[in-house]
Amino acid sequence: MNHRSDKMFAIGHLVIPIVLFTLFQRDHQKIQLLLVFLSFFWSLYLIWHAFIVKNLYLYLKKNTYWFLMLVDVILNNLTYVLPEWEINAHPTWLLLFLVPLYALELGIFPSFCLSMFGLGNIYILTLVQGGNFFSMDTMLVAFGILMSLLFIGRNSDRLQKMAYYDALTQLPNRLMMKDQLTASLRDASKNGFRLSILFLDLDQFKYVNDTMGHAAGDVLLQTVALRIKKVLPKNAMLARMGGDEFTILIPKMDTSDVAARTSEAIIETLKSSFPLNHNEVYITASIGISVYPEDGRDADTLMKNADTAMYRAKDEGRNNYQFYTPSVNQEGIERLKMETMLRHAIERDEFVIYYQPRINTKTRELVCVEALVRWVHPELGMIHPKDFISLAEDTGLIVEIGELVLRKACMQRKKWTDLGLPLFRISVNLSPRQFRQLDLPEVITKVFKETKMDPSLLELEITESAAMQDVNLSILMLRVLKDMGMTIAIDDFGTGYSSLSYLKKFPIDVIKIDQSFIRGIQNRDSDDAAIVRAIIVLAHTLKLDVTAEGVETWDQAYFLEEQNCDEIQGFLFGKPMTPKTLQDWFKLEHTDAAVGGY
């Protein structure tokens, strides 16, 4: 049990010596004066530890408050039996000063135990000095105790639960974890133990919230918590830190292998599907581990380093665990710096769009340009997407960046229309997170209105893996986008895990063959060449156009033309270029008919 107000608990004890001194002035018994001093010094002891040493709250923990209660019960018993009280003037009501203190500080159960001991002291008093245990005085004391338990103790327990426990999962929260970790560190330092902190984050949990609703997300969190608890060591503590983040404390650990085995058990138990809204959902976890004393000697450092190691686990592909190392910390610092710079880049409009041409293999005409984002940092210069897109996806900034790219691309297409350039399409990539935004159609509609662009000139590219994350939602979203008049393309085809039964349901227009297959078609008898042939036949059977990405040699281009690939994109025809460079390229290619020469 965690402390609420140890200072109030200590000060409250001063009431007892004050009351006893008042009784001494009335009765003038020396033993009463001795009891005044004993109670006063006990109160001073509590006040010293509460205000000066500031560790009284440690004595008020679940396993140590019995020492305080024992002293109070002994003093209470001595107060009852040592002085000579008149038969009808037993100070049984002194118990009513102690019970509320315990009820307020520790809740119903400890104050109930104190009450039982106190009533036992009253019974001993009646045996020693005579009187009726079931007198009206005892009944009034019992009634007072009952009221303290019901009103003070129950409310105290309720406030305790609200302050130290997560309402959704009923697990300890961040505050409780911090307190328990601090106490465990003190114990580990004193006795030479090791302990570890596991920081766990659920991968792609936001996807469940976005697609199935927060109620389903809450059920998933509760189920995940139950599964994790079942595989933890007996002495481990599981806490929910907020959102989809959990922390596990393993105290009194012999070796770091315990933390590793626990992490492996958690990853294993999460492999099974979670039934949710009549669907099966799969969730994985990334876990970061820090160990005392190697990775820190205080709670804040250990938790920070475990968090840093967790991000390393995400960078390593998710669904794994990583121990903290100093190099990981440096990576975490760099990651934070990059995230800060990325936010500033959005605010300062540091992103520019480059355009790569796509050529029709039959007419040799420019049919589309793909919009590719670049980050121009004022000090670091040009930053390639591979260095920031993953971070943008993890932090959610990709949604803002994606909308920014979409708006700039549409504005540029409108400018080219006004300049009299042909009506070739402009292709924009949608990130997995952006594609899962339920307001995506509204965002695109708003961009169309702002830029006055014809929707038929926009092509949206969605990766195969993103489309397959939730097939039913993808079908609905693609239908809405398709009905708006846009062309829909599946990007990086062949690298995911889509099946024909799902592919034919997607309302799409174009399949883009991933460049990893194009590299291998130099050899006409290679597996890559066979796969490319099969994809082209499959697409045409489904009445879809095919685009080949990453074409860099004439041999590749000739092979794709022979296989009736509809469109080609790659460095052979043009690298990503600025709008002005693309305009110059277009004039040159069509003036010299260079494109038609292959």
C-alpha positions in Angstrom: 0.0 0.0 0.0 1.4 3.4 -0.9 1.4 6.4 1.4 -1.0 9.3 1.0 0.0 11.7 3.7 2.7 10.4 6.1 3.1 13.8 7.6 -0.6 13.9 8.6 -0.2 10.5 10.1 2.8 11.6 12.2 1.2 14.9 13.4 -2.1 13.1 14.2 -0.3 11.1 16.8 0.4 14.2 18.8 -3.3 14.2 19.8 -2.6 11.2 22.1 0.0 12.8 24.4 -2.0 16.0 24.5 -5.1 14.2 25.7 -3.1 12.1 28.2 -1.6 15.2 29.6 -5.1 16.7 30.1 -6.1 13.5 32.0 -2.9 13.7 34.1 -3.9 17.3 35.1 -7.2 15.9 36.3 -6.1 12.7 38.0 -2.4 13.5 38.9 -1.2 9.9 38.5 2.5 9.6 37.9 2.1 6.7 35.6 -0.1 8.9 33.4 2.9 11.4 33.1 5.1 8.5 32.0 2.6 7.5 29.4 2.5 11.2 28.2 6.3 11.1 27.7 6.2 7.7 25.9 3.4 8.8 23.6 5.1 12.2 23.0 8.5 10.6 22.1 6.8 8.1 19.8 5.1 11.1 18.1 8.4 12.9 17.8 9.9 9.8 16.3 7.2 9.7 13.6 7.5 13.4 12.9 11.3 13.1 12.6 11.0 10.4 10.0 8.2 12.2 8.2 9.7 15.7 8.0 13.5 15.3 8.5 14.5 11.9 7.3 11.5 11.8 5.0 11.3 8.0 5.0 8.2 7.4 7.1 6.3 6.5 4.0 8.6 3.5 3.7 7.3 2.2 7.1 3.8 2.7 5.8 4.2 0.2 3.0 2.2 -3.0 2.9 4.8 -5.2 4.5 6.2 -2.8 7.2 3.3 -0.9 8.7 2.8 -3.7 11.2 5.8 -2.3 13.2 4.0 1.0 13.6 0.7 -0.7 14.5 2.4 -2.9 17.1 3.9 0.2 18.9 0.5 1.9 18.8 -1.3 -1.2 20.1 1.2 -1.6 23.0 1.0 2.1 24.0 -2.8 1.9 23.8 -2.8 -1.2 26.0 -0.5 0.4 28.6 -2.7 3.5 28.6 -5.7 1.3 29.4 -4.3 -1.0 32.1 -1.6 0.9 34.0 -3.4 3.9 35.4 -6.2 3.4 37.9 -9.4 4.5 36.1 -12.8 4.9 37.6 -15.2 2.1 36.6 -17.4 4.4 34.6 -14.6 6.6 33.2 -12.5 4.2 31.2 -10.8 6.2 28.4 -11.8 3.6 25.7 -12.5 6.5 23.4 -8.8 7.0 22.9 -8.9 4.3 20.3 -11.0 6.7 18.1 -8.0 9.0 17.7 -5.9 6.2 16.2 -8.4 4.4 13.9 -9.1 7.4 11.6 -5.3 7.9 11.1 -4.9 4.4 9.9 -8.1 4.5 7.8 -7.0 7.7 6.1 -3.4 6.6 5.5 -3.7 2.8 4.9 -7.3 2.0 4.1 -9.9 -0.4 5.5 -7.9 -3.6 6.2 -5.1 -2.1 8.3 -7.5 0.1 10.3 -9.8 -2.9 10.8 -6.8 -4.9 12.2 -6.0 -2.0 14.6 -9.6 -1.8 15.6 -9.7 -5.5 16.5 -6.5 -5.1 18.6 -7.9 -2.0 20.2 -11.2 -3.8 21.2 -9.0 -6.6 22.6 -7.2 -4.0 24.7 -10.6 -2.8 26.0 -11.5 -6.4 26.9 -8.2 -6.7 28.8 -9.0 -3.4 30.6 -12.3 -4.8 31.8 -10.6 -7.9 33.0 -7.9 -6.0 34.9 -9.9 -3.1 36.3 -13.4 -4.5 36.2 -16.4 -3.3 34.3 -18.6 -4.6 31.5 -17.0 -5.1 28.1 -20.4 -4.7 26.4 -21.1 -1.4 28.1 -22.5 1.6 26.3 -19.0 3.1 26.1 -17.7 0.1 24.2 -20.7 0.1 21.9 -20.1 3.8 21.1 -16.5 3.1 20.4 -17.4 0.2 18.1 -19.9 2.5 16.3 -17.2 5.2 15.9 -14.8 2.5 14.5 -17.5 1.4 12.0 -18.0 4.9 10.8 -14.3 5.4 10.4 -14.0 2.3 8.3 -17.0 3.0 6.1 -16.5 6.6 5.4 -12.7 7.2 5.8 -11.3 3.8 5.1 -13.5 3.0 2.1 -12.9 6.5 0.5 -9.2 6.1 1.2 -9.1 2.8 -0.6 -11.1 4.3 -3.5 -8.7 7.2 -3.8 -5.7 4.9 -3.5 -7.0 2.9 -6.4 -7.6 6.0 -8.5 -4.2 7.4 -7.7 -2.1 4.3 -8.1 -4.0 1.9 -10.4 -4.9 2.1 -14.1 -8.7 2.2 -14.4 -8.8 0.1 -17.6 -6.6 -2.8 -16.8 -6.6 -2.6 -13.0 -2.8 -2.8 -13.2 -0.5 -0.5 -11.1 0.1 2.8 -13.0 3.2 4.9 -13.6 3.2 6.4 -10.1 2.9 3.1 -8.4 5.7 1.6 -10.6 8.0 4.6 -9.8 7.4 4.1 -6.0 7.9 0.4 -6.2 11.0 0.7 -8.3 12.5 3.2 -5.9 11.9 0.9 -2.9 13.3 -2.1 -4.9 16.4 -0.1 -5.8 17.0 0.7 -2.1 16.6 -3.0 -1.2 18.9 -4.0 -4.1 21.6 -1.5 -3.1 21.5 -2.7 0.6 21.5 -6.4 -0.2 23.5 -6.5 -3.4 20.7 -7.7 -5.6 20.3 -7.0 -9.3 17.0 -6.0 -10.9 15.7 -5.1 -14.4 13.1 -2.9 -16.0 11.3 -4.1 -19.2 9.7 -1.3 -21.2 7.1 -2.8 -23.6 5.3 -1.1 -26.4 2.6 -2.8 -28.6 3.4 -2.6 -32.3 0.8 -1.1 -34.6 -1.7 -0.7 -31.7 -2.9 2.6 -33.1 -4.0 0.7 -36.2 -6.5 -1.3 -34.1 -7.8 1.9 -32.5 -8.1 3.7 -35.8 -9.8 0.8 -37.7 -11.9 -1.0 -35.0 -12.6 1.8 -32.5 -11.3 2.7 -29.0 -13.7 0.3 -27.3 -12.0 -2.6 -29.2 -8.6 -1.2 -28.4 -9.5 -1.1 -24.7 -10.5 -4.8 -24.8 -7.3 -5.6 -26.6 -5.2 -3.9 -23.9 -7.1 -5.8 -21.1 -6.5 -9.1 -22.9 -2.8 -8.3 -23.5 -2.4 -7.4 -19.8 -3.9 -10.8 -18.7 -1.7 -12.7 -21.1 1.5 -11.0 -20.0 0.7 -11.5 -16.3 0.5 -15.2 -16.8 4.1 -15.6 -18.0 5.8 -13.2 -15.6 8.0 -14.4 -12.7 6.1 -14.6 -9.4 7.9 -11.6 -7.9 7.6 -9.4 -11.0 5.3 -6.3 -11.2 3.4 -5.3 -14.3 2.3 -1.7 -14.7 0.5 0.2 -17.5 2.3 3.4 -18.2 -0.4 4.8 -20.5 -1.6 4.2 -24.0 -0.1 0.9 -25.3 3.0 1.0 -23.1 3.6 -1.4 -20.2 6.5 -1.6 -17.7 7.7 -4.8 -15.9 9.9 -4.7 -12.8 11.8 -7.9 -12.0 13.5 -7.4 -8.5 16.0 -9.7 -6.8 17.3 -11.0 -10.1 20.4 -13.3 -10.2 21.3 -12.8 -13.9 20.1 -10.7 -16.8 19.0 -14.1 -18.4 15.8 -13.8 -16.3 14.9 -10.6 -18.1 15.7 -12.2 -21.5 13.6 -15.3 -20.8 10.7 -13.1 -19.6 10.9 -11.1 -22.8 10.9 -14.2 -24.9 7.9 -15.6 -23.0 6.0 -12.3 -23.6 6.7 -12.3 -27.3 5.7 -16.0 -27.5 2.4 -15.5 -25.6 1.4 -12.6 -27.9 1.8 -14.7 -31.1 -1.6 -16.2 -30.8 -4.5 -14.2 -32.3 -6.8 -12.0 -30.2 -10.5 -12.5 -30.9 -11.9 -9.0 -31.3 -15.3 -7.9 -32.7 -15.8 -11.3 -34.4 -12.3 -10.8 -36.0 -8.9 -12.3 -35.3 -6.3 -9.6 -34.5 -2.6 -10.2 -34.3 -0.4 -7.9 -32.2 3.3 -7.9 -31.4 5.5 -6.1 -28.9 8.9 -4.3 -28.9 10.7 -4.6 -25.5 13.6 -2.6 -24.1 15.5 -3.8 -21.1 17.7 -2.0 -18.6 19.5 -3.7 -15.7 20.6 -2.3 -12.2 23.3 -1.5 -11.5 25.0 -1.6 -15.0 22.5 0.7 -16.8 21.6 3.1 -14.0 21.3 3.4 -10.2 18.2 5.5 -9.9 14.6 5.0 -11.2 14.6 7.8 -13.8 17.8 6.6 -15.4 16.7 2.9 -15.6 13.3 3.8 -17.0 14.8 6.2 -19.6 17.4 3.6 -20.7 14.7 0.9 -21.0 12.6 3.2 -23.1 15.7 3.9 -25.3 16.3 0.2 -25.8 12.7 -0.3 -26.7 13.0 2.1 -29.6 16.1 0.2 -30.7 13.9 -2.9 -30.8 11.4 -1.1 -33.0 14.3 0.0 -35.3 15.3 -3.7 -35.5 12.0 -4.6 -37.1 9.7 -4.8 -34.0 8.5 -8.0 -32.3 11.9 -8.4 -30.5 13.7 -7.3 -27.3 16.9 -5.4 -26.9 19.1 -4.7 -23.9 20.3 -1.2 -23.3 23.8 -0.3 -24.3 25.5 3.2 -24.3 25.5 3.1 -28.1 21.7 2.6 -28.0 21.5 5.7 -25.8 23.3 7.7 -28.4 21.0 6.4 -31.0 18.1 7.5 -28.9 19.5 11.0 -28.5 20.0 11.2 -32.2 16.4 10.0 -32.8 15.0 12.7 -30.5 17.1 15.3 -32.3 15.9 14.0 -35.7 12.3 14.1 -34.5 12.7 17.7 -33.3 14.2 18.7 -36.6 11.4 16.9 -38.4 8.8 18.8 -36.5 10.6 22.1 -37.3 10.8 21.0 -41.0 7.0 20.8 -41.2 6.6 24.2 -39.5 9.3 25.8 -41.7 8.2 24.1 -44.9 11.6 22.5 -45.6 10.2 19.8 -47.8 10.5 19.9 -51.6 9.0 17.5 -54.2 11.0 15.9 -56.9 9.3 14.2 -59.9 10.3 11.0 -61.7 8.9 10.4 -65.2 7.0 7.2 -66.2 6.9 6.2 -69.9 4.3 4.3 -71.9 6.1 1.4 -73.6 3.9 1.5 -76.8 3.5 5.3 -77.4 6.8 6.3 -75.8 4.9 9.2 -74.2 5.2 10.6 -70.7 2.1 9.3 -69.0 2.8 10.0 -65.3 5.3 11.5 -62.9 5.8 10.1 -59.4 6.0 12.8 -56.6 9.0 12.0 -54.3 9.6 14.0 -51.1 13.0 15.4 -50.2 14.0 17.3 -47.0 16.2 20.2 -47.5 17.7 21.1 -44.1 19.2 24.6 -43.8 22.4 23.1 -42.2 22.5 19.4 -43.2 21.4 19.9 -46.8 19.5 17.3 -48.7 18.2 14.5 -46.5 17.0 11.3 -48.3 13.6 9.8 -47.4 15.2 6.6 -46.1 16.7 8.7 -43.3 13.4 10.1 -42.0 10.3 8.4 -43.4 10.5 5.5 -40.9 10.7 7.9 -38.0 7.9 10.0 -39.4 5.8 6.9 -39.6 6.5 5.9 -36.0 5.8 9.3 -34.6 2.7 10.0 -36.7 4.3 13.0 -38.4 3.9 11.1 -41.7 0.3 12.1 -41.8 1.2 15.8 -41.9 4.1 15.2 -44.3 1.9 13.1 -46.6 -0.8 15.8 -46.8 1.9 18.4 -47.4 3.3 16.3 -50.3 -0.2 15.8 -51.7 -1.0 19.5 -51.7 2.3 20.5 -53.3 2.0 17.8 -56.0 -1.6 18.9 -56.9 -0.5 22.5 -57.0 2.3 21.7 -59.3 0.1 19.6 -61.6 -2.3 22.6 -61.8 0.7 24.9 -62.7 1.8 22.5 -65.5 -1.8 22.5 -66.8 -1.8 26.3 -66.9 1.6 26.2 -68.7 0.0 24.0 -71.4 1.9 20.8 -70.7 0.1 17.5 -71.6 -2.3 16.1 -69.1 -0.1 13.3 -67.7 -1.0 12.0 -64.2 0.9 12.8 -61.0 1.4 9.9 -58.6 1.6 10.3 -54.8 2.5 7.7 -52.3 0.3 7.1 -49.3 2.1 5.8 -46.2 0.4 2.9 -44.3 -0.5 5.2 -41.4 -1.9 7.8 -43.8 -3.9 5.2 -45.7 -5.5 4.1 -42.4 -6.8 7.7 -41.6 -10.6 7.5 -41.8 -10.8 11.1 -42.9 -8.4 10.6 -45.9 -11.1 11.1 -48.5 -12.1 14.4 -46.9 -8.5 15.5 -46.8 -8.0 14.8 -50.5 -11.3 16.5 -51.4 -10.2 19.6 -49.5 -6.9 19.6 -51.5 -8.8 19.3 -54.8 -10.9 22.3 -53.9 -7.9 24.4 -52.8 -5.8 23.5 -55.9 -8.6 23.3 -58.4 -7.1 20.1 -59.8 -8.9 17.5 -61.8 -9.1 14.3 -59.7 -8.5 12.2 -62.9 -4.9 13.5 -63.0 -4.1 12.1 -59.5 -2.8 8.6 -59.0 -2.5 7.2 -55.4 0.0 4.5 -54.6 -0.5 2.1 -51.7 2.0 -0.5 -50.8 0.8 -4.1 -51.0 1.6 -4.7 -47.3 -0.4 -1.7 -46.3 -3.4 -2.8 -48.3 -3.3 -6.3 -46.7 -3.2 -5.1 -43.1 -7.0 -4.9 -42.9 -8.4 -6.2 -46.2 -12.0 -5.3 -45.5 -11.2 -1.7 -44.5 -8.8 -1.4 -47.5 -11.5 -2.5 -49.9 -13.9 0.1 -48.5 -11.3 2.9 -48.5 -10.1 2.1 -52.1 -13.7 2.1 -53.4 -14.3 5.5 -51.9 -11.1 6.9 -53.4 -11.8 5.2 -56.7 -15.3 6.7 -56.8 -13.7 10.1 -56.4 -12.2 9.7 -59.9 -8.6 8.9 -59.0 -6.3 6.2 -60.4 -5.3 3.6 -57.7 -2.0 1.7 -57.9 -0.6 -1.1 -55.7 3.1 -0.3 -55.1 6.0 -2.7 -54.5 3.9 -5.6 -55.8 5.4 -9.0 -55.2 7.1 -8.1 -51.8 4.0 -8.5 -49.7 1.7 -11.5 -49.0 -1.5 -10.7 -51.0 -3.5 -13.6 -52.5 -5.4 -13.7 -55.7 -8.7 -13.9 -53.9 -8.1 -10.6 -52.2 -6.3 -8.9 -55.1 -9.3 -9.3 -57.5 -11.5 -7.6 -54.9 -9.4 -4.5 -54.7 -10.8 -1.7 -56.9 -7.3 -0.8 -58.4 -6.0 0.2 -61.8 -2.3 -0.3 -61.7 0.2 -2.8 -60.4 3.8 -1.6 -59.9 6.4 -4.4 -60.0 9.0 -3.9 -57.3 12.4 -3.0 -58.5 14.0 -5.9 -56.7 12.6 -8.2 -59.4 13.6 -5.8 -62.3 17.3 -6.0 -61.3 17.3 -9.7 -62.0 15.7 -9.8 -65.5 19.0 -9.2 -67.3 19.1 -13.0 -67.4 15.9 -14.0 -69.3 16.0 -17.5 -67.7 16.2 -16.2 -64.1 13.6 -16.7 -61.4 13.1 -12.9 -61.4 12.3 -12.9 -65.1 9.8 -15.7 -64.6 8.1 -13.8 -61.8 7.9 -10.6 -63.8 6.3 -12.5 -66.7 3.8 -14.0 -64.3 2.9 -10.7 -62.7 2.3 -9.1 -66.1 0.1 -11.9 -67.3 -1.8 -11.9 -63.9 -2.4 -8.1 -64.1 -3.6 -8.2 -67.7 -5.9 -11.1 -66.8 -7.4 -8.8 -64.1 -7.6 -6.0 -66.6 -4.9 -4.0 -64.8 -2.0 -1.9 -66.2 1.5 -2.8 -65.2 4.3 -0.5 -64.3 8.0 -1.6 -63.8 10.0 0.4 -61.3 13.8 0.7 -61.2 14.5 0.2 -64.9 18.2 1.2 -65.4 19.4 -0.6 -68.6 18.2 -1.0 -72.2 18.1 -4.8 -71.8 15.6 -4.4 -69.0 13.5 -2.0 -71.1 13.5 -4.3 -74.2 12.5 -7.3 -72.1 9.6 -5.4 -70.4 8.4 -4.2 -73.8 8.5 -7.7 -75.2 6.4 -8.9 -72.2 3.8 -6.1 -72.9 4.6 -4.2 -69.7 2.5 -1.0 -70.0 4.7 1.6 -68.3 8.3 1.9 -67.3 10.0 4.1 -64.7 13.6 4.3 -63.7 17.0 6.1 -64.0 17.2 5.0 -67.7 14.6 7.6 -68.6 15.0 10.1 -65.8 16.1 10.5 -62.2 13.8 12.4 -59.7 14.0 16.0 -60.7 12.7 19.5 -59.7 9.6 20.8 -61.5 11.8 23.2 -63.7 14.2 20.4 -64.6 11.3 18.1 -65.5 9.9 20.8 -67.8 13.3 21.1 -69.5 13.5 17.3 -69.8 10.1 17.1 -71.3 10.9 19.7 -74.0 14.2 18.0 -74.8 12.8 14.5 -75.0 9.9 15.5 -77.2 11.9 17.8 -79.4 14.6 15.2 -80.1 12.3 12.2 -79.9 14.9 10.6 -77.7 12.4 8.6 -75.7 11.1 6.9 -78.8 14.6 5.6 -79.7 14.7 2.5 -77.5 
